[in-house]
């Protein structure tokens, strides 16, 4: 068996508009100016507390908690109104084709909350698609390898038969720390040149399955 672990935001779905909108509300709640787009998106993939600590190194613990709450509430309100991030073009086919393979198991390792991930999975009809779903609620922030190690434990797949797919350096550093291979995707939120530590990189979803086959056969 082999295990393919996906990041979510910036890898499977383009949630940029929702992230920036929730970030804007969170900074407004603290009376602070929101950082520029590139800086705001640079922390995607981290747990929310870790993300706000990086964006506001002078903030108190109370301010961080308030920002996290405002961010989460904004996302939750958007879901109630029916908003959902769109899949990147071609991603649905990638997930469907991999899920149909007898020797391939799928997992998720994301900085999202359990509530957020469950809502996304339901909205795209992916119930039962991912055997292991690891979220920020249950683990230290990426790049700590905890999410991948738990996915390995739950699926019983060996690290050398496992690949992590993500768009940020946090995903790739997490894979490196867990001793698994990685594929960096260049359509997400970190610059392509920052993804050099990946086993390999791809520029389109159509290139993912060939890349997975290659890195897990080498």
N, C-alpha and C positions, 0 to 999 in steps of 0.2 A: 504493500500500500504506500501511497504518497500523500502528503498533506500540503495543500495550498492555502495560505493564510492571507486574507485581504485586510488592508486598512480600508476605511470607509470614506471620510471626507477628503476630497481631492484625488481619490483613487477610483472608487465606484460611483460616487455622486458629486455633482458640482454644487456644493452648498455655500459658495462664496457669498451670495447675496444675503442669505440668512445669517451667516456668521458675522458679516460686517454690520448688519442691522442690529443684531443682539449685542455686539460689542459697543455700538454707538449708544444704545440704551444704558448699558452697564457703566460706561464712562460718564454719561450724563447724570446718572444717579449719584455719582460721587462728586459732581461739579468739576470734572476734569476734562481736558481736551483729549479727544481720541487721537491715537497715533495715525500716521499715514497708512494707506492700504497695504503696502508691502510689509511694513513692520507688524501690522495687525495680523496678517495672514501667516507671518513667519512662525507663529506659535501654534498653528493648527496641528493637532496630533497630541499635544500635551494635555494632561488633565487640566481642568479649568483653573484650579487654585494655582498650579504651577505656571500656567500661562499668564495669569494676571500678576503673579509675583515677578515674572520676567518683564512684563510691560510696565509695571509700576513698582520698581525696587524700593521706593521710599514709602510705600503704602503700609498701613497698619494691618494686623490680622483681621480687625473688624471691617476695614475697608475692602479687603480681599473677599471676605465672606459676603459682604453686601453686593459686590460686583458679580460674584458667582451666582448669587440668588437672582439678581436682575437678569443676567444672561439666560439662565435656565427658564425663568418665567416667560421671557420673551419668546424663546423657542417653543415652549409649551403652548402659549397663546397662538402662535402661528400654526401649530399643528391642529389646534381646535378649529381654526378658520379654514383648514383644508390645504394649507401650504405644504409642499414637500419638495425636497431637492430633486432635480432631474438626474437620471443616470447619464453618464457620458455615453456618447453614441458608440454602439458596438459592445458595451459592457454587458447588457442583458444576454447577448448571444454567448459571450465568453463564460459567464456564470452557468447558463443552461447547458452548454456543451461539456464543461468540466464536471458538472453535477451528474451528467449521464454516463461518465466513465466509471467502470466497475472498480478500477484500482486507485481512484482519486477521491480523497475526502476534502471538504472545504471548511474553513474556519474564518472567523473575524477577530481582529485585534484592533480596538478603536479607543480613542479618547472620549467617545460619546458616553452618555449615561446609559444604563440598562433601559430606562424608559424611552430614551431617544432612539436607541438601536431597535428595540421591539417595534416601535411605531414605523420606522423606516422599512424593516423587513416585511411588516404587514402591508404597507402601502405598495410594495413592489411584488407582492405575492411570493415571497421567498421563505415562507414558513417551512421548516424542515430541510431547507437547503444547506444550512451551515451546521455541521455536527458540533462545533465548539464555538461559543461566542464570548469573547473576553472584552470587558468594558472597564472604564475608568473607575466605576464604583467599587470594584473588587481588587484593584491592583495599584501599586505605585505607578507614577507617571512614566510613560516612555521617556527615555530609552531603556529603562530598567527591563530586563528580559522576562519578568514575571508572567506577562500575558502569553508569550510564546511557550514558556515552560509548562504553564497550565494546559495549553492546547495540546502539547505533546503528551502530557500525562493522560488527558481525557481521551485522546484518540489512539494512543499506543503506537504512534508512528515514530520511527527513528529520526533524529535530527538531520542525518545526511539525505533523507528522503523528503525533506521539508523545505519549502520556500516561502518567504515573506514578501508580499507585494505592497509597495507604498510609494507615496509621493514626497515624503519628507526625510530629512536626515535622521529624525527621531526613529522612524520606522526601520531604516537601514542599520542604525547603530544598535537598535534593539535586536535585530536579527543577528548581527555580529556577536553581540554579548551572549545570545542564546546558542550560538554555534550552528546556525542554519544559513542557507543561502538566501539571496535576496534579489529582487528585481525592482529597480527604480522606474517609476513612470513619470514622464516629463510634462504631462498635461495638468499637473496639480499645482500646489502652492509654494513649493521651493524651486529655486532656479535649477535648471538642468545641470549646470556645472557643479552644483553642491552635492550631486548624487553619485559622485565618483567612487564612493566606497561600496556601492552595490556590486553584486556578482556580475550583473549586466543591467542595461537600461533599455527601455523601449519608448517609442514616440507615439504609438497608436495602440488602442485596444486590440486591433487585429493581430498585432505582433506578440500578444501575451502568451497564447498557448504554445506557439513554436518556441518562445523563450523559456517557458516552464519546462517543456520537454527537454530542451538542451541543457539547462542548468542541473536538472535532476538526473540526467543520464551521464553527466561528466564526472 
